[in-house]
């Protein structure tokens, strides 16, 4: 053996078994499996333990024998050192050791410039157990050293399959996993099938994490192979319409197709964002095990409460940098206008990227995803305590204030002994981003706080599922777009061509039925009818804002606080429904009822909920007819006078002296009002002069010219002056009537144009759908 040289490659990599040798930074929950090659040694009954002089046909057979021995005893193995021939560089000696041999390498050169995001558990404890073999001149391998003793506890047989060197997916297991994965089954169900097939988890030979990683690698290879199909489709769509936007993170021309992420938005999605881009949902459901497709759409809510698309992405790489790129790219496609609010899954990586790209946007975690996680994380509590789920939902959904929520939450965790539960503590620390009482001051376009609306359902549900491949994806994607578009057209048609059933004689209900889309009106109608069971009582009045307590009959202990500024016609409610959904709550409507506010003030009609939400013509919808305009003006006058009268009565009744003065003043005021009513139809006079600001331009010019000659006015007798004023009054009334008619006709024409335009668009879409079906 004089031609040999000694070369040790201790845990430095670069050798034949580099993956096994460099284990000090590994994470036991995320390992690439070591696949055995070559012959497998099956020991005879007497060969249960290695001994010096034992021979093997090959190095692989020796390795398989020691690994089989380690499995029986209860420890994991790895390659420690090697020795090569000086003549041809072939390995002629190997040392296999216990995986706990040595200590973690803390060499600063290896850890410098490396950011450790997940500190790994220390597994090496300096164990001396080892197994050495060397090659003979005959080509066989002989045992040259064996150390039996370990300095740590060994693993029992029922846990051996969790050790790294024994976690191996056999060829038959891979075939079964591939078949079940293609059928749409997830890792958990596949592992259940494997356990049943092999007769126990210990006989399977690997864990669910290994199965998950194997499936993930399969998907990644498949996606990289199909990514060119995606690029070809997007290029074709852009060529057909330059407004079709798409972007790729990575080198599109790279021969290895090393593309990270892809984003696209069609022209309709970009246009929809200009109308309904106030709130956005970034749906990452498809990344989860439910679908196992790295697909994430941006969606919103249209004026019918239906989901509407704002763009889509394929997320091959899901790092924070990738999400940062995606959000910036999407914002650029949407003309750089960020939304007011955005809803995503509970994900710290996504949260960090949103903070960077949308610093002024309110970020909310999807409450329903957290409820789903709760069922998984606390499944033992759900089984042990059947009432826990209902109490959990009640504390989150049915609390009306932050103090009430915190009190209910504290009671809940104490009652079920969950004060120290890490997951509950984590989601409670993030409660400002998912619990409704913390979010009601921000617009999210949801009609209900306690129930999940249709808009929160995934845009592509029913089209993309667990077995969808990229080859099938775009056909299903286009079908989903057609179906959603058809539903919107249908909703437009129903809104324009059918009349809703009015349930009250309220002018406000009629006004809302003419402004809102059908679904939104029905939701508003629920609130309006709901006011009949509520009573509003005045609590205090500071001279500008009146505070009301609004509660159901017989439930005064649970009152909502409504503050109403009479002069500004603005009200706020403690339930904050208008801020959250854009529709007035029954509590504010109850206050409007008792204060005789007969129509909705214009600032409470959001255009995004109206039938003209996608129109560029700005109309004062609440004044579309003279009658509605009159009602609103009368409401303002009545409310203002009533407010001032109450203040006058309070001050006048404070003492006998003020009472006498107030009574005389009221009597005098009553005479003046009666005089005006008797002279109704004449021009109002103040201090003997005509209020010229009430005249139209023509009448004002005539009146001014007739009064320029003061001597003429002085010589006019009373009868002549009355005749002159009556003439001007008639002209004024005539001019006012013409103005009202012209104004009403103009608004009617504009409204008719918009209705006709919408009707034509509906017909065009129906024709397109009919042509596609015909083809």
Helices and strands as residue ranges (DSSP letters): H 18-21, E 55-56, H 59-73, E 77-84, E 91-98, H 108-111, E 130-135, E 141-147, G 157-162, G 164-166, H 171-182, H 187-198, H 201-204, H 208-240, E 245-250, E 259-265, H 267-276, E 279-283, G 285-287, E 295-301, E 307-315, H 320-333, E 341-344, H 348-357, E 362-365, H 367-377, H 379-384, H 388-397, H 402-415, H 422-429, G 431-433, G 436-438, G 454-456, H 470-497, H 507-515, H 518-530, G 531-533, E 534-541, E 545-552, E 560-565, E 570-573, H 577-581, H 586-594, G 602-604, G 607-609, G 621-623, H 626-652, H 656-678, E 685-686, E 689-690, G 692-694, H 697-706, H 710-715, H 718-774
